[in-house]
Amino acid sequence: MNLRNRHRPPSRTRAGAIAALCALAAACGVEVEGPDPPMDTIYEPVGMALHPSGDYLYVVNSNFNLSYREDRGGTVVVIDTDTLDVLDSGTIQIGTFGGDIKLNAPAEGGPTRAYIAVRGNRSVTVLDLEDGGARFNCPTDSPRRSSTCQISSTNDDPFGLAVTTFPAVVNDQTIEVDFVAVAHLLGGDVMSFTLKQSLIDAVPVSATLTSGANAVELNPRTGHFYATNRFDGSVVAFRPVLDLDGDVAAIVETGTVAIENASPYSGFDSRAIAFNNDGTEAYVSNRGPNSLLFVDVGPSDLNSNTGVRNRVIDLMPLPREPAELLSVDVGDRELIYVAAYEDSLITVIDPVTRTILHTIEMPGEPYDMVVDQVKHQRLYVSLFLENAIAIVDIDPASPSFNQVTSVIR
């Protein structure tokens, strides 16, 4: 089992083999001399995020093969979604082996910060978004580098991220606070912290809730977070406890989904999780074996609308190595898009009938996906080995619905 990346991209060079070894000891400190990375190029892309306006796509370049210097060989690039050009003036250098990227969501205005899990330097990198989302900045460092815009992780291998923004009373004042939850692949710890105004405010707190924590997502109904994992037959729910200063005082486990009971499936090696709009059902991609699990996370007490059932209610087989998945409203119904890395496919599923409606052939192995339903009606898919981003038309009225229409290289 390869622990290096969520969707097992193979290493192709000696440097790639070194990177794979670093997966097993994330703090191995491999010293690789090399040039600075290009600021206008997509290379070994992994995590992505989309500005809520649909104007800008943000892509994390991982430097997986260590082609560039280790300390700042990764980048986060900004792509103009109208022209599909990389805006090199908006790019910032980050550490090697970046992964998930998530944006905050203030009540008014657009996002102001981006959070990136970076495995190479065991951190969560925090970047300011400027110029309406067209540019990243690290205000405490050289503007084009992120070496001092990092919150050190308390554990190895920060991997999946979830971010939510909410009002909190701090020192008798109500301010907006970013809450960040981080899944750690090695060891299975979950770390969380709040960020109020500056990085020095952040006080990370960790809890060992599972083994091999892979992804973490927020249930919109309960406000609890769910962490999948690779090495345990369960998905664990948790919530933070905040102190009077708005910092995380503790992480409390609130429930467990026992996937190993979903016979004949072993339940091990769960990857992504997504929720339907009202937070009553969750979808989990699983490789024990390749399957999509349907999880009832609705209230256990229907009279009071409280409690959570947390039980697997159905499952269906999927193509090889299912990974990232999204719940997407297309037209007047919900569809689930699941990436299958090994088979280079995106599978489109109707969660009501539990049937596969479409199979989209990709021009490479799909890694991450984000959806734009505001401006362009597109699905963006990072293609790790192709050094590219595929664009899928998800407009049901279009003749190219659920087809790859272009590729950004």
C-alpha positions as a Python dict, from the first residue, in 0.01 Angstrom:
ca = {
    (1, 'M'): (0, 0, 0),
    (2, 'N'): (141, 337, -100),
    (3, 'L'): (100, 600, 170),
    (4, 'R'): (250, 885, -26),
    (5, 'N'): (-58, 1025, -197),
    (6, 'R'): (-430, 991, -169),
    (7, 'H'): (-469, 829, -510),
    (8, 'R'): (-136, 645, -540),
    (9, 'P'): (50, 820, -822),
    (10, 'P'): (356, 605, -898),
    (11, 'S'): (704, 747, -873),
    (12, 'R'): (884, 764, -1204),
    (13, 'T'): (1233, 881, -1109),
    (14, 'R'): (1486, 831, -836),
    (15, 'A'): (1361, 1155, -680),
    (16, 'G'): (1011, 1010, -692),
    (17, 'A'): (1130, 705, -504),
    (18, 'I'): (1280, 931, -237),
    (19, 'A'): (945, 1109, -212),
    (20, 'A'): (767, 779, -163),
    (21, 'L'): (1003, 689, 120),
    (22, 'C'): (932, 1026, 279),
    (23, 'A'): (568, 923, 297),
    (24, 'L'): (662, 666, 556),
    (25, 'A'): (864, 919, 754),
    (26, 'A'): (719, 1256, 666),
    (27, 'A'): (987, 1444, 855),
    (28, 'C'): (1276, 1257, 692),
    (29, 'G'): (1436, 1585, 588),
    (30, 'V'): (1566, 1484, 246),
    (31, 'E'): (1796, 1757, 125),
    (32, 'V'): (1757, 1803, -247),
    (33, 'E'): (1929, 2090, -420),
    (34, 'G'): (1754, 2230, -719),
    (35, 'P'): (1615, 2538, -889),
    (36, 'D'): (1321, 2744, -776),
    (37, 'P'): (994, 2620, -925),
    (38, 'P'): (831, 2793, -1222),
    (39, 'M'): (555, 3035, -1130),
    (40, 'D'): (341, 2988, -1441),
    (41, 'T'): (330, 2608, -1474),
    (42, 'I'): (110, 2321, -1358),
    (43, 'Y'): (322, 2029, -1238),
    (44, 'E'): (210, 1723, -1042),
    (45, 'P'): (-112, 1898, -932),
    (46, 'V'): (-301, 1767, -630),
    (47, 'G'): (-550, 1970, -423),
    (48, 'M'): (-769, 2241, -573),
    (49, 'A'): (-1013, 2508, -455),
    (50, 'L'): (-1241, 2748, -641),
    (51, 'H'): (-1318, 3108, -556),
    (52, 'P'): (-1693, 3128, -479),
    (53, 'S'): (-1736, 3376, -766),
    (54, 'G'): (-1608, 3113, -1007),
    (55, 'D'): (-1347, 3359, -1136),
    (56, 'Y'): (-1035, 3183, -1007),
    (57, 'L'): (-920, 2824, -966),
    (58, 'Y'): (-642, 2754, -716),
    (59, 'V'): (-415, 2454, -777),
    (60, 'V'): (-150, 2307, -546),
    (61, 'N'): (158, 2181, -734),
    (62, 'S'): (320, 1912, -520),
    (63, 'N'): (682, 1887, -645),
    (64, 'F'): (635, 1513, -595),
    (65, 'N'): (940, 1414, -798),
    (66, 'L'): (1158, 1675, -625),
    (67, 'S'): (1241, 1848, -951),
    (68, 'Y'): (1276, 2174, -759),
    (69, 'R'): (1428, 2268, -427),
    (70, 'E'): (1266, 2097, -133),
    (71, 'D'): (1203, 2396, 95),
    (72, 'R'): (994, 2588, -159),
    (73, 'G'): (958, 2359, -457),
    (74, 'G'): (580, 2345, -444),
    (75, 'T'): (353, 2626, -554),
    (76, 'V'): (-9, 2736, -541),
    (77, 'V'): (-110, 2885, -874),
    (78, 'V'): (-408, 3100, -968),
    (79, 'I'): (-593, 3019, -1292),
    (80, 'D'): (-827, 3269, -1457),
    (81, 'T'): (-1132, 3055, -1537),
    (82, 'D'): (-1234, 3277, -1830),
    (83, 'T'): (-902, 3264, -2016),
    (84, 'L'): (-774, 2940, -1854),
    (85, 'D'): (-436, 3112, -1810),
    (86, 'V'): (-211, 3075, -1507),
    (87, 'L'): (-172, 3418, -1349),
    (88, 'D'): (195, 3394, -1256),
    (89, 'S'): (172, 3723, -1066),
    (90, 'G'): (-61, 3547, -822),
    (91, 'T'): (151, 3235, -763),
    (92, 'I'): (325, 3171, -432),
    (93, 'Q'): (593, 2916, -341),
    (94, 'I'): (520, 2666, -64),
    (95, 'G'): (689, 2358, 78),
    (96, 'T'): (713, 2027, -104),
    (97, 'F'): (435, 1766, -94),
    (98, 'G'): (143, 2005, -58),
    (99, 'G'): (-202, 1847, -46),
    (100, 'D'): (-549, 1976, 34),
    (101, 'I'): (-635, 2344, 2),
    (102, 'K'): (-944, 2506, 153),
    (103, 'L'): (-1070, 2867, 167),
    (104, 'N'): (-1233, 3046, 458),
    (105, 'A'): (-1583, 3188, 419),
    (106, 'P'): (-1650, 3522, 593),
    (107, 'A'): (-2014, 3624, 627),
    (108, 'E'): (-1958, 3923, 400),
    (109, 'G'): (-1731, 3954, 102),
    (110, 'G'): (-1519, 3682, -53),
    (111, 'P'): (-1264, 3452, 107),
    (112, 'T'): (-966, 3620, 270),
    (113, 'R'): (-746, 3320, 349),
    (114, 'A'): (-638, 2989, 203),
    (115, 'Y'): (-518, 2693, 411),
    (116, 'I'): (-290, 2424, 262),
    (117, 'A'): (-176, 2100, 424),
    (118, 'V'): (196, 2061, 347),
    (119, 'R'): (349, 1726, 429),
    (120, 'G'): (710, 1814, 346),
    (121, 'N'): (747, 2068, 626),
    (122, 'R'): (469, 1926, 848),
    (123, 'S'): (259, 2241, 848),
    (124, 'V'): (-64, 2411, 760),
    (125, 'T'): (37, 2701, 538),
    (126, 'V'): (-188, 3007, 572),
    (127, 'L'): (-199, 3253, 281),
    (128, 'D'): (-384, 3580, 234),
    (129, 'L'): (-602, 3620, -75),
    (130, 'E'): (-576, 3963, -234),
    (131, 'D'): (-695, 4156, -542),
    (132, 'G'): (-1038, 3997, -532),
    (133, 'G'): (-887, 3649, -521),
    (134, 'A'): (-637, 3694, -805),
    (135, 'R'): (-324, 3679, -591),
    (136, 'F'): (-177, 3497, -291),
    (137, 'N'): (40, 3675, -39),
    (138, 'C'): (237, 3583, 271),
    (139, 'P'): (235, 3912, 464),
    (140, 'T'): (503, 3810, 713),
    (141, 'D'): (752, 3684, 455),
    (142, 'S'): (876, 3755, 106),
    (143, 'P'): (541, 3799, -72),
    (144, 'R'): (614, 3512, -311),
    (145, 'R'): (723, 3258, -47),
    (146, 'S'): (542, 3104, 247),
    (147, 'S'): (817, 2997, 485),
    (148, 'T'): (690, 3210, 775),
    (149, 'C'): (318, 3177, 696),
    (150, 'Q'): (299, 2833, 851),
    (151, 'I'): (137, 2681, 1155),
    (152, 'S'): (350, 2385, 1255),
    (153, 'S'): (156, 2063, 1283),
    (154, 'T'): (174, 1877, 1610),
    (155, 'N'): (198, 1548, 1418),
    (156, 'D'): (347, 1405, 1101),
    (157, 'D'): (180, 1399, 762),
    (158, 'P'): (-97, 1663, 764),
    (159, 'F'): (-318, 1549, 479),
    (160, 'G'): (-690, 1641, 461),
    (161, 'L'): (-840, 1976, 558),
    (162, 'A'): (-1177, 2121, 651),
    (163, 'V'): (-1233, 2491, 718),
    (164, 'T'): (-1536, 2677, 847),
    (165, 'T'): (-1582, 3040, 953),
    (166, 'F'): (-1815, 3143, 1234),
    (167, 'P'): (-1876, 3433, 1477),
    (168, 'A'): (-1728, 3394, 1824),
    (169, 'V'): (-1728, 3613, 2133),
    (170, 'V'): (-1369, 3693, 2231),
    (171, 'N'): (-1297, 3945, 2506),
    (172, 'D'): (-1660, 4058, 2497),
    (173, 'Q'): (-1640, 4128, 2125),
    (174, 'T'): (-1795, 3925, 1844),
    (175, 'I'): (-1543, 3849, 1572),
    (176, 'E'): (-1525, 3604, 1285),
    (177, 'V'): (-1303, 3305, 1350),
    (178, 'D'): (-1169, 3042, 1110),
    (179, 'F'): (-1182, 2690, 1249),
    (180, 'V'): (-947, 2444, 1079),
    (181, 'A'): (-954, 2065, 1117),
    (182, 'V'): (-659, 1863, 987),
    (183, 'A'): (-637, 1488, 923),
    (184, 'H'): (-295, 1327, 972),
    (185, 'L'): (-235, 1023, 757),
    (186, 'L'): (40, 867, 965),
    (187, 'G'): (-72, 806, 1321),
    (188, 'G'): (-434, 895, 1261),
    (189, 'D'): (-440, 1212, 1468),
    (190, 'V'): (-682, 1495, 1406),
    (191, 'M'): (-554, 1844, 1479),
    (192, 'S'): (-762, 2158, 1503),
    (193, 'F'): (-713, 2525, 1574),
    (194, 'T'): (-888, 2856, 1538),
    (195, 'L'): (-736, 3155, 1363),
    (196, 'K'): (-870, 3492, 1469),
    (197, 'Q'): (-647, 3764, 1332),
    (198, 'S'): (-283, 3652, 1313),
    (199, 'L'): (-92, 3326, 1304),
    (200, 'I'): (42, 3375, 1654),
    (201, 'D'): (-317, 3343, 1780),
    (202, 'A'): (-338, 2981, 1665),
    (203, 'V'): (-311, 2716, 1938),
    (204, 'P'): (-322, 2369, 1774),
    (205, 'V'): (-478, 2083, 1971),
    (206, 'S'): (-464, 1717, 1865),
    (207, 'A'): (-654, 1399, 1946),
    (208, 'T'): (-595, 1042, 1830),
    (209, 'L'): (-936, 938, 1702),
    (210, 'T'): (-856, 684, 1434),
    (211, 'S'): (-567, 534, 1238),
    (212, 'G'): (-457, 673, 904),
    (213, 'A'): (-690, 976, 895),
    (214, 'N'): (-734, 1061, 527),
    (215, 'A'): (-1004, 1324, 475),
    (216, 'V'): (-1215, 1543, 701),
    (217, 'E'): (-1545, 1714, 618),
    (218, 'L'): (-1813, 1910, 803),
    (219, 'N'): (-2169, 1779, 829),
    (220, 'P'): (-2389, 2084, 759),
    (221, 'R'): (-2674, 1948, 974),
    (222, 'T'): (-2495, 1869, 1298),
    (223, 'G'): (-2189, 2092, 1275),
    (224, 'H'): (-1975, 1788, 1355),
    (225, 'F'): (-1673, 1683, 1149),
    (226, 'Y'): (-1619, 1336, 1004),
    (227, 'A'): (-1275, 1183, 940),
    (228, 'T'): (-1222, 887, 709),
    (229, 'N'): (-920, 663, 748),
    (230, 'R'): (-716, 408, 562),
    (231, 'F'): (-628, 154, 830),
    (232, 'D'): (-940, 119, 1044),
    (233, 'G'): (-1289, -1, 956),
    (234, 'S'): (-1468, 311, 1070),
    (235, 'V'): (-1539, 678, 1006),
    (236, 'V'): (-1518, 893, 1320),
    (237, 'A'): (-1724, 1203, 1401),
    (238, 'F'): (-1590, 1477, 1629),
    (239, 'R'): (-1638, 1836, 1732),
    (240, 'P'): (-1416, 2101, 1890),
    (241, 'V'): (-1468, 2253, 2233),
    (242, 'L'): (-1370, 2621, 2246),
    (243, 'D'): (-1255, 2814, 2550),
    (244, 'L'): (-1353, 3172, 2639),
    (245, 'D'): (-1075, 3311, 2420),
    (246, 'G'): (-1207, 3133, 2113),
    (247, 'D'): (-922, 2879, 2109),
    (248, 'V'): (-969, 2504, 2081),
    (249, 'A'): (-960, 2352, 2429),
    (250, 'A'): (-1031, 1993, 2328),
    (251, 'I'): (-1151, 1765, 2049),
    (252, 'V'): (-1439, 1540, 2146),
    (253, 'E'): (-1541, 1225, 1961),
    (254, 'T'): (-1917, 1228, 1898),
    (255, 'G'): (-1982, 909, 1706),
    (256, 'T'): (-1851, 626, 1489),
    (257, 'V'): (-1969, 475, 1162),
    (258, 'A'): (-1877, 105, 1175),
    (259, 'I'): (-1792, 36, 813),
    (260, 'E'): (-1644, -308, 878),
    (261, 'N'): (-1998, -429, 947),
    (262, 'A'): (-2098, -362, 588),
    (263, 'S'): (-2050, -727, 485),
    (264, 'P'): (-1904, -854, 256),
    (265, 'Y'): (-1686, -542, 253),
    (266, 'S'): (-1393, -518, 494),
    (267, 'G'): (-1446, -143, 535),
    (268, 'F'): (-1076, -62, 545),
    (269, 'D'): (-914, 212, 334),
    (270, 'S'): (-1182, 481, 324),
    (271, 'R'): (-1081, 786, 124),
    (272, 'A'): (-1326, 1074, 70),
    (273, 'I'): (-1654, 1172, 232),
    (274, 'A'): (-1928, 1412, 122),
    (275, 'F'): (-2273, 1500, 255),
    (276, 'N'): (-2602, 1573, 84),
    (277, 'N'): (-2745, 1923, 117),
    (278, 'D'): (-2940, 1868, 439),
    (279, 'G'): (-2668, 1661, 605),
    (280, 'T'): (-2883, 1351, 653),
    (281, 'E'): (-2680, 1122, 427),
    (282, 'A'): (-2307, 1081, 373),
    (283, 'Y'): (-2121, 917, 86),
    (284, 'V'): (-1785, 749, 143),
    (285, 'S'): (-1544, 618, -121),
    (286, 'N'): (-1382, 298, 0),
    (287, 'R'): (-1122, 55, -132),
    (288, 'G'): (-1201, -241, 90),
    (289, 'P'): (-1285, -336, -188),
    (290, 'N'): (-1369, -60, -441),
    (291, 'S'): (-1708, 73, -338),
    (292, 'L'): (-1931, 369, -259),
    (293, 'L'): (-2092, 352, 85),
    (294, 'F'): (-2420, 527, 169),
    (295, 'V'): (-2432, 631, 535),
    (296, 'D'): (-2741, 741, 726),
    (297, 'V'): (-2636, 1040, 939),
    (298, 'G'): (-2990, 1163, 1000),
    (299, 'P'): (-3139, 1223, 1347),
    (300, 'S'): (-3187, 917, 1565),
    (301, 'D'): (-3482, 1086, 1741),
    (302, 'L'): (-3723, 1213, 1477),
    (303, 'N'): (-3948, 1387, 1731),
    (304, 'S'): (-3676, 1614, 1866),
    (305, 'N'): (-3461, 1603, 1549),
    (306, 'T'): (-3159, 1517, 1765),
    (307, 'G'): (-2896, 1247, 1769),
    (308, 'V'): (-2724, 1081, 1472),
    (309, 'R'): (-2782, 729, 1341),
    (310, 'N'): (-2432, 688, 1187),
    (311, 'R'): (-2489, 358, 1009),
    (312, 'V'): (-2412, 220, 663),
    (313, 'I'): (-2738, 158, 479),
    (314, 'D'): (-2622, 62, 130),
    (315, 'L'): (-2319, 14, -91),
    (316, 'M'): (-2234, -33, -455),
    (317, 'P'): (-1922, -145, -643),
    (318, 'L'): (-1707, 112, -823),
    (319, 'P'): (-1416, 115, -1070),
    (320, 'R'): (-1064, 69, -937),
    (321, 'E'): (-924, 293, -665),
    (322, 'P'): (-1217, 528, -597),
    (323, 'A'): (-1094, 844, -437),
    (324, 'E'): (-1227, 1199, -434),
    (325, 'L'): (-1604, 1241, -454),
    (326, 'L'): (-1847, 1531, -475),
    (327, 'S'): (-2218, 1573, -418),
    (328, 'V'): (-2338, 1806, -696),
    (329, 'D'): (-2680, 1954, -771),
    (330, 'V'): (-2725, 1915, -1146),
    (331, 'G'): (-3049, 2052, -1280),
    (332, 'D'): (-3322, 1944, -1039),
    (333, 'R'): (-3143, 1648, -881),
    (334, 'E'): (-2837, 1555, -683),
    (335, 'L'): (-2559, 1354, -847),
    (336, 'I'): (-2244, 1204, -701),
    (337, 'Y'): (-1919, 1233, -896),
    (338, 'V'): (-1650, 982, -793),
    (339, 'A'): (-1294, 979, -928),
    (340, 'A'): (-1139, 639, -999),
    (341, 'Y'): (-764, 691, -1011),
    (342, 'E'): (-648, 354, -1145),
    (343, 'D'): (-910, 339, -1424),
    (344, 'S'): (-883, 709, -1522),
    (345, 'L'): (-1259, 755, -1488),
    (346, 'I'): (-1516, 980, -1327),
    (347, 'T'): (-1829, 786, -1234),
    (348, 'V'): (-2160, 976, -1209),
    (349, 'I'): (-2411, 818, -971),
    (350, 'D'): (-2775, 882, -886),
    (351, 'P'): (-2790, 848, -505),
    (352, 'V'): (-3165, 787, -509),
    (353, 'T'): (-3165, 489, -746),
    (354, 'R'): (-2809, 383, -656),
    (355, 'T'): (-2722, 352, -1025),
    (356, 'I'): (-2435, 469, -1244),
    (357, 'L'): (-2565, 721, -1497),
    (358, 'H'): (-2245, 820, -1676),
    (359, 'T'): (-1884, 715, -1699),
    (360, 'I'): (-1651, 995, -1804),
    (361, 'E'): (-1319, 887, -1952),
    (362, 'M'): (-1037, 1113, -1836),
    (363, 'P'): (-711, 1191, -2022),
    (364, 'G'): (-514, 1080, -1718),
    (365, 'E'): (-552, 961, -1360),
    (366, 'P'): (-789, 1194, -1170),
    (367, 'Y'): (-667, 1322, -834),
    (368, 'D'): (-889, 1599, -695),
    (369, 'M'): (-1215, 1759, -813),
    (370, 'V'): (-1390, 2091, -755),
    (371, 'V'): (-1716, 2210, -905),
    (372, 'D'): (-1825, 2550, -1038),
    (373, 'Q'): (-2203, 2593, -1043),
    (374, 'V'): (-2194, 2972, -1027),
    (375, 'K'): (-2019, 3092, -1340),
    (376, 'H'): (-1921, 2819, -1585),
    (377, 'Q'): (-2106, 2497, -1488),
    (378, 'R'): (-1784, 2298, -1486),
    (379, 'L'): (-1607, 2025, -1298),
    (380, 'Y'): (-1231, 2079, -1265),
    (381, 'V'): (-1021, 1764, -1225),
    (382, 'S'): (-648, 1762, -1141),
    (383, 'L'): (-452, 1505, -1343),
    (384, 'F'): (-142, 1427, -1140),
    (385, 'L'): (73, 1241, -1392),
    (386, 'E'): (-41, 1454, -1686),
    (387, 'N'): (61, 1783, -1521),
    (388, 'A'): (-280, 1914, -1622),
    (389, 'I'): (-633, 2013, -1520),
    (390, 'A'): (-926, 1862, -1710),
    (391, 'I'): (-1253, 2052, -1750),
    (392, 'V'): (-1582, 1861, -1758),
    (393, 'D'): (-1905, 2026, -1875),
    (394, 'I'): (-2178, 1967, -1613),
    (395, 'D'): (-2450, 2180, -1774),
    (396, 'P'): (-2737, 1933, -1831),
    (397, 'A'): (-2867, 2148, -2120),
    (398, 'S'): (-2534, 2134, -2303),
    (399, 'P'): (-2462, 1887, -2587),
    (400, 'S'): (-2129, 1815, -2417),
    (401, 'F'): (-2284, 1738, -2077),
    (402, 'N'): (-2055, 1518, -1867),
    (403, 'Q'): (-1775, 1528, -2125),
    (404, 'V'): (-1419, 1658, -2105),
    (405, 'T'): (-1422, 1981, -2307),
    (406, 'S'): (-1068, 2110, -2254),
    (407, 'V'): (-744, 2051, -2068),
    (408, 'I'): (-529, 2317, -1899),
    (409, 'R'): (-157, 2244, -1923),
}
